Each structure stands twice: as C-alpha cells, then as structure tokens.
Amino acid sequence: MYTGYSPDVEERFKAHCAGKGAKYTRSHKPRKILHTEKYNTKSEAMKREREIKGLPRKEKLSLIKSKSSRRRSSVG
C-alpha cells in the first residue's frame, strides 16, 4: 500500500503508472486511488502522511473503507 501527498493526485497517479516518481511504485504499479484527504498546507498533509504510514495494515484498510474521512490528497 503506497501513501504519499500531492497537490494534484490525478497527475501524480499518472506519473506513478508511467513508472516515474516513487521508487516503490516503479516495481509495484498502482491500479487505482483508494483514499484521498485534503489539507490546506503541505505541512499538514505531510504530517497526516506520516500518521497514515505509521498505522498498522488493519487500520489502513479500515481507513480506506471509511467514506466519511476523505479530506487530504493521498495516493493509494
């Protein structure tokens, strides 16, 4: 499961699909965006990214299933 921040989620997703961007997505091609959240500042977005990366897999899956918590740009 890849987690990242971007001001333009769709453009970032296209770059990952093309093998550009994060090292992880070069060998693990993304299939679809599972979850996004939106924040006002890059700092807030990066803080949330670190929080998500620190979650156990079970909690990440729960976050993906939760439709009510979509607030920040995140590639999944």
DSSP file (Angstrom, degrees, kcal/mol; ACC not computed):
  #  RESIDUE AA STRUCTURE BP1 BP2  ACC     N-H-->O    O-->H-N    N-H-->O    O-->H-N    TCO  KAPPA ALPHA  PHI   PSI    X-CA   Y-CA   Z-CA
    1    1 A M              0   0    0      0, 0.0     2,-0.4     0, 0.0    75,-0.1   0.000 360.0 360.0 360.0 119.8    0.0    0.0    0.0
    2    2 A Y        -     0   0    0     74,-0.4     2,-0.4    72,-0.0    72,-0.0  -0.753 360.0-172.1 -94.2 137.5    1.6    3.3   -1.1
    3    3 A T        +     0   0    0     -2,-0.4     2,-0.3    73,-0.1    73,-0.1  -0.998  19.8 139.7-128.5 133.2    0.9    6.5    0.7
    4    4 A G        -     0   0    0     71,-0.4    71,-1.0    -2,-0.4     2,-0.3  -0.976  40.2-117.3-160.8 169.6    2.0    9.9   -0.4
    5    5 A Y        +     0   0    0     -2,-0.3    69,-0.2    69,-0.2     3,-0.1  -0.860  30.9 163.9-116.0 153.8    1.0   13.5   -0.7
    6    6 A S        -     0   0    0     67,-0.4     3,-0.3    -2,-0.3    67,-0.1  -0.946  41.8-136.0-163.4 143.0    0.5   15.6   -3.9
    7    7 A P  S    S+     0   0    0      0, 0.0     2,-0.4     0, 0.0    -1,-0.1   0.721 109.3  37.0 -72.4 -19.2   -1.2   18.9   -4.8
    8    8 A D     >  -     0   0    0      1,-0.1     4,-2.3    -3,-0.1     5,-0.2  -0.811  69.5-178.1-134.9  92.5   -2.5   17.1   -7.9
    9    9 A V  H  > S+     0   0    0     -2,-0.4     4,-2.5    -3,-0.3     5,-0.2   0.890  82.1  50.8 -61.0 -44.4   -3.5   13.5   -7.1
   10   10 A E  H  > S+     0   0    0      1,-0.2     4,-2.2     2,-0.2    -1,-0.2   0.916 111.8  47.1 -62.6 -43.3   -4.6   12.5  -10.6
   11   11 A E  H  > S+     0   0    0      2,-0.2     4,-2.1     1,-0.2    -1,-0.2   0.902 112.6  49.9 -65.3 -40.7   -1.3   13.8  -12.2
   12   12 A R  H  X S+     0   0    0     -4,-2.3     4,-2.3     2,-0.2    -2,-0.2   0.899 109.3  52.2 -63.5 -41.2    0.7   12.0   -9.5
   13   13 A F  H  X S+     0   0    0     -4,-2.5     4,-2.5     1,-0.2    -2,-0.2   0.917 108.5  50.4 -61.2 -44.6   -1.2    8.8  -10.2
   14   14 A K  H  X S+     0   0    0     -4,-2.2     4,-1.5     1,-0.2    -1,-0.2   0.900 109.7  51.1 -60.9 -41.0   -0.5    9.0  -13.9
   15   15 A A  H  <>S+     0   0    0     -4,-2.1     5,-2.8     1,-0.2    -1,-0.2   0.913 110.4  48.6 -63.5 -42.8    3.2    9.6  -13.2
   16   16 A H  H ><5S+     0   0    0     -4,-2.3     3,-1.7     1,-0.2    -2,-0.2   0.908 109.0  52.7 -63.5 -41.8    3.3    6.5  -11.0
   17   17 A C  H 3<5S+     0   0    0     -4,-2.5    -1,-0.2     1,-0.3    -2,-0.2   0.819 106.4  54.7 -63.0 -29.9    1.6    4.4  -13.6
   18   18 A A  T 3<5S-     0   0    0     -4,-1.5    -1,-0.3    -5,-0.2    -2,-0.2   0.400 124.0-105.3 -84.3   2.7    4.2    5.5  -16.1
   19   19 A G  T < 5S+     0   0    0     -3,-1.7     2,-0.3     1,-0.3    -3,-0.2   0.644  83.3 120.7  84.2  14.9    7.0    4.3  -13.8
   20   20 A K      < +     0   0    0     -5,-2.8     2,-0.5    -6,-0.2    -1,-0.3  -0.757  52.6  26.8-109.0 157.5    8.0    7.8  -12.6
   21   21 A G  S    S+     0   0    0     -2,-0.3     5,-0.1    -3,-0.1    -9,-0.0  -0.819 100.1  38.8 101.4-134.1    8.1    9.1   -9.1
   22   22 A A     >  -     0   0    0     -2,-0.5     4,-0.7     1,-0.1     3,-0.3  -0.227  68.8-131.9 -62.3 140.6    8.4    7.0   -6.0
   23   23 A K  H >> S+     0   0    0      1,-0.2     3,-1.0     2,-0.2     4,-0.9   0.879 105.9  59.1 -57.5 -40.9   10.9    4.1   -6.2
   24   24 A Y  H >> S+     0   0    0      1,-0.3     4,-1.4     2,-0.2     3,-0.7   0.895 102.9  51.1 -57.7 -43.1    8.2    1.8   -4.6
   25   25 A T  H 34 S+     0   0    0     -3,-0.3    -1,-0.3     1,-0.2    -2,-0.2   0.609  95.5  70.8 -77.8  -9.6    5.7    2.4   -7.5
   26   26 A R  H << S+     0   0    0     -3,-1.0    -1,-0.2    -4,-0.7     3,-0.2   0.882 114.9  25.3 -68.9 -37.0    8.3    1.6  -10.2
   27   27 A S  H << S+     0   0    0     -4,-0.9     2,-0.4    -3,-0.7    -2,-0.2   0.585 126.7  50.0-102.1 -12.8    8.2   -2.1   -9.2
   28   28 A H  S  < S-     0   0    0     -4,-1.4    -1,-0.2    -5,-0.2    -2,-0.1  -0.756  83.3-152.8-125.1  82.4    4.6   -2.1   -7.7
   29   29 A K        -     0   0    0     -2,-0.4   -12,-0.1    -3,-0.2     2,-0.1  -0.312  17.6-121.5 -61.1 130.7    2.4   -0.4  -10.3
   30   30 A P        -     0   0    0      0, 0.0     3,-0.1     0, 0.0    -1,-0.1  -0.423  22.6-170.4 -71.1 147.9   -0.6    1.3   -8.8
   31   31 A R        -     0   0    0      1,-0.4     2,-0.3    -2,-0.1    -2,-0.0   0.737  63.5 -15.2-107.3 -35.9   -4.0    0.2  -10.0
   32   32 A K        -     0   0    0     44,-0.1     2,-0.5   -19,-0.0    -1,-0.4  -0.987  66.8 -97.5-163.4 161.8   -6.3    2.7   -8.5
   33   33 A I        -     0   0    0     -2,-0.3     3,-0.1    43,-0.1    42,-0.1  -0.761  34.6-179.3 -85.6 125.1   -6.6    5.5   -5.9
   34   34 A L        +     0   0    0     -2,-0.5     2,-0.3     1,-0.3    -1,-0.1   0.733  61.1   9.2 -98.8 -26.1   -8.2    4.1   -2.8
   35   35 A H        -     0   0    0     39,-0.3     2,-0.3     2,-0.0    -1,-0.3  -0.979  55.9-175.7-158.7 137.8   -8.4    7.1   -0.5
   36   36 A T        -     0   0    0     -2,-0.3    37,-0.4    37,-0.1     2,-0.3  -0.985   0.5-176.8-134.7 150.1   -7.8   10.8   -0.6
   37   37 A E  B     -A   72   0A   0     35,-9.9    35,-7.4    34,-0.5     2,-0.4  -0.970  17.6-140.2-137.7 151.5   -7.8   13.6    2.0
   38   38 A K        +     0   0    0     34,-1.2     2,-0.3    -2,-0.3    34,-0.3  -0.956  18.8 178.9-121.8 133.7   -7.4   17.3    1.5
   39   39 A Y        -     0   0    0     -2,-0.4    34,-0.1     1,-0.1    -2,-0.0  -0.893  32.7-127.4-127.9 159.6   -5.4   19.7    3.7
   40   40 A N  S    S+     0   0    0     -2,-0.3     2,-0.3     1,-0.0    -1,-0.1   0.770  89.4  37.3 -78.7 -27.4   -4.7   23.4    3.4
   41   41 A T  S  > S-     0   0    0      1,-0.1     4,-2.0     0, 0.0     5,-0.1  -0.901  73.8-126.0-128.2 155.9   -1.0   23.3    3.8
   42   42 A K  H  > S+     0   0    0     -2,-0.3     4,-2.8     1,-0.2     5,-0.2   0.880 112.5  57.5 -61.7 -38.8    1.8   21.0    2.7
   43   43 A S  H  > S+     0   0    0      1,-0.2     4,-2.1     2,-0.2    -1,-0.2   0.917 106.8  46.7 -60.0 -45.9    2.9   20.7    6.3
   44   44 A E  H  > S+     0   0    0      1,-0.2     4,-2.2     2,-0.2    -1,-0.2   0.912 113.3  49.8 -62.6 -42.4   -0.5   19.4    7.4
   45   45 A A  H  X S+     0   0    0     -4,-2.0     4,-2.3     1,-0.2    -2,-0.2   0.905 111.2  48.0 -64.1 -42.5   -0.6   16.9    4.5
   46   46 A M  H  X S+     0   0    0     -4,-2.8     4,-2.1     2,-0.2    -1,-0.2   0.862 109.5  53.3 -68.6 -35.0    2.9   15.6    5.3
   47   47 A K  H  X S+     0   0    0     -4,-2.1     4,-1.9    -5,-0.2    -1,-0.2   0.930 111.4  45.9 -63.3 -44.7    2.0   15.2    9.0
   48   48 A R  H  X S+     0   0    0     -4,-2.2     4,-2.7     1,-0.2    -2,-0.2   0.881 108.5  56.6 -66.7 -37.7   -1.0   13.2    8.1
   49   49 A E  H  X S+     0   0    0     -4,-2.3     4,-2.6     1,-0.2    -1,-0.2   0.930 107.5  48.4 -58.4 -45.4    1.0   11.1    5.6
   50   50 A R  H  X S+     0   0    0     -4,-2.1     4,-1.3     2,-0.2    -1,-0.2   0.894 110.8  51.6 -61.7 -40.0    3.4   10.2    8.4
   51   51 A E  H  < S+     0   0    0     -4,-1.9     4,-0.5     2,-0.2     3,-0.3   0.938 111.5  46.3 -61.3 -47.0    0.5    9.3   10.6
   52   52 A I  H >< S+     0   0    0     -4,-2.7     3,-1.4     1,-0.2    -2,-0.2   0.912 109.4  53.8 -63.7 -43.3   -1.0    7.0    7.9
   53   53 A K  H 3< S+     0   0    0     -4,-2.6    -1,-0.2     1,-0.3    -2,-0.2   0.793 107.2  53.7 -61.9 -27.0    2.3    5.3    7.2
   54   54 A G  T 3< S+     0   0    0     -4,-1.3    -1,-0.3    -3,-0.3    -2,-0.2   0.545  87.6 103.3 -84.7  -8.1    2.6    4.5   10.9
   55   55 A L  S <  S-     0   0    0     -3,-1.4     2,-0.0    -4,-0.5    -3,-0.0  -0.439  80.4-107.3 -74.3 147.1   -0.8    2.8   11.1
   56   56 A P    >>  -     0   0    0      0, 0.0     4,-1.9     0, 0.0     3,-0.7  -0.389  36.0-106.6 -65.0 154.0   -1.0   -1.0   11.2
   57   57 A R  H 3> S+     0   0    0      1,-0.3     4,-2.6     2,-0.2     5,-0.2   0.865 119.4  57.7 -51.6 -42.1   -2.3   -2.5    8.0
   58   58 A K  H 3> S+     0   0    0      1,-0.2     4,-1.8     2,-0.2    -1,-0.3   0.894 108.0  46.2 -58.4 -41.5   -5.7   -3.3    9.6
   59   59 A E  H <> S+     0   0    0     -3,-0.7     4,-2.2     2,-0.2    -1,-0.2   0.854 110.1  53.8 -71.5 -34.4   -6.2    0.3   10.4
   60   60 A K  H  X S+     0   0    0     -4,-1.9     4,-2.2     2,-0.2    -2,-0.2   0.922 109.3  48.6 -63.2 -43.5   -5.1    1.4    6.9
   61   61 A L  H  X S+     0   0    0     -4,-2.6     4,-1.8     1,-0.2    -2,-0.2   0.886 110.5  51.1 -63.8 -38.4   -7.7   -0.9    5.4
   62   62 A S  H  X S+     0   0    0     -4,-1.8     4,-1.3    -5,-0.2    -1,-0.2   0.891 108.5  52.1 -64.2 -39.9  -10.3    0.5    7.7
   63   63 A L  H  < S+     0   0    0     -4,-2.2     3,-0.3     1,-0.2     6,-0.2   0.906 107.9  51.7 -62.0 -42.9   -9.4    4.0    6.7
   64   64 A I  H  < S+     0   0    0     -4,-2.2    -1,-0.2     1,-0.2    -2,-0.2   0.893 110.5  48.3 -61.2 -40.3   -9.8    3.0    3.0
   65   65 A K  H  < S+     0   0    0     -4,-1.8     2,-0.8    -5,-0.2    -1,-0.2   0.735  90.7  93.4 -73.5 -22.6  -13.2    1.6    3.7
   66   66 A S    ><  -     0   0    0     -4,-1.3     3,-0.7    -3,-0.3    -1,-0.0  -0.624  52.0-176.1 -77.6 108.7  -14.3    4.7    5.6
   67   67 A K  G >  S+     0   0    0     -2,-0.8     3,-0.7     1,-0.2    -1,-0.2   0.723  76.7  64.0 -75.1 -22.1  -16.1    7.0    3.1
   68   68 A S  G 3  S+     0   0    0      1,-0.2    -1,-0.2     3,-0.0    -2,-0.1   0.571  91.3  63.3 -83.1  -8.3  -16.5    9.8    5.7
   69   69 A S  G <   +     0   0    0     -3,-0.7     2,-1.0    -6,-0.2     3,-0.3   0.066  62.6 129.3-106.4  27.1  -12.9   10.5    6.3
   70   70 A R    <   +     0   0    0     -3,-0.7   -33,-0.3     1,-0.2     3,-0.1  -0.707  23.9 123.5 -85.9 104.1  -11.8   11.7    2.8
   71   71 A R        +     0   0    0     -2,-1.0   -34,-0.5     1,-0.2     2,-0.3   0.620  54.3  50.4-132.6 -25.2  -10.0   15.0    3.5
   72   72 A R  B    S-A   37   0A   0    -35,-7.4   -35,-9.9    -3,-0.3   -34,-1.2  -0.857  81.3-100.8-126.3 153.2   -6.5   15.1    2.1
   73   73 A S        +     0   0    0    -37,-0.4   -67,-0.4    -2,-0.3     2,-0.3  -0.604  54.6 155.3 -70.9 122.3   -4.7   14.3   -1.2
   74   74 A S        -     0   0    0     -2,-0.5     2,-0.4   -39,-0.2   -39,-0.3  -0.971  37.4-135.9-151.6 134.7   -3.1   10.9   -0.9
   75   75 A V              0   0    0    -71,-1.0   -71,-0.4    -2,-0.3   -42,-0.1  -0.774 360.0 360.0 -92.5 132.5   -2.2    8.3   -3.5
   76   76 A G              0   0    0     -2,-0.4   -74,-0.4   -73,-0.1   -43,-0.1   0.444 360.0 360.0-129.5 360.0   -3.1    4.8   -2.6
